[in-house]
Amino acid sequence: MTPQGPTLSLVVFVIDAQRYALPLTAVDRAHPMVAVTSLPHAPAIALGVINVHGQVLPVVDIRRRLGLPGRDYGAAGHLIVARTARRPLALPVDEALGVREVALTAIAPPDAVLPGIAHVAGIATLPDGLLFIHDLDGFLSLDEERQLDAALETGDGREGFA
């Protein structure tokens, strides 16, 4: 069924059988998991870095932010390369499901559904379940941003990044 009225294009992905999304405008691409190189002195939320077409991108674990147990993604995982207002990031996910058009009327502010939920811009109520829409711009704290900047500067021997 196609939504009626104004819609929002979302990139939908799965973590621990729960569907999440990011606005399509914030996503560059999704691709299969690649080896992640550790980044000393990075904040705990950062798994490391990857090299995408000569650009070193931090890999930030949504699982850690949500308080979920860690996971070894292996070859079965996917990476979503997205942009915040300050930097591009790679986000490991269990599965990238693709783009979905969601009616704006189906999206509620997070406090209307789950008061106090952090890092969520909205919750879409859909016929096949809930969809949590992430706010990447608020994903990293200012301290994590600074720590990540410092780690990237000191670890910028690009030849060592996978």
C-alpha angles and dihedrals in degrees: 000000000000116000117249119227128005116356140190120224110226134184104224123208139168131236117175093343092305119115120230132173145200126203109266089233089066096050125085100179147322123228141160119289117276132191112288118216116217117247114209117223093017119138116272091254091063116087092191136272141297132200114235113184092328095315117114109222127189114236108222120194115226088190091065092049091051093047093244122145116268122259136204099229096193117174092322095068130085136218124221112203108208140162131236121193087267108034148353116260138187116225120198113220135174093239138353108221100187136240123332129185111224124189112243088228089063092059119089127188109260094242090059090062107025114012113219097018108151131214093017120116095188147339120234117209106210133173089254096047143283125325119201111212112208127221103218094182090067095038097097121048119230089254091052090049091052093045091049092049091051093047091049092049095050094040096046096121088126093190088071095054117096 
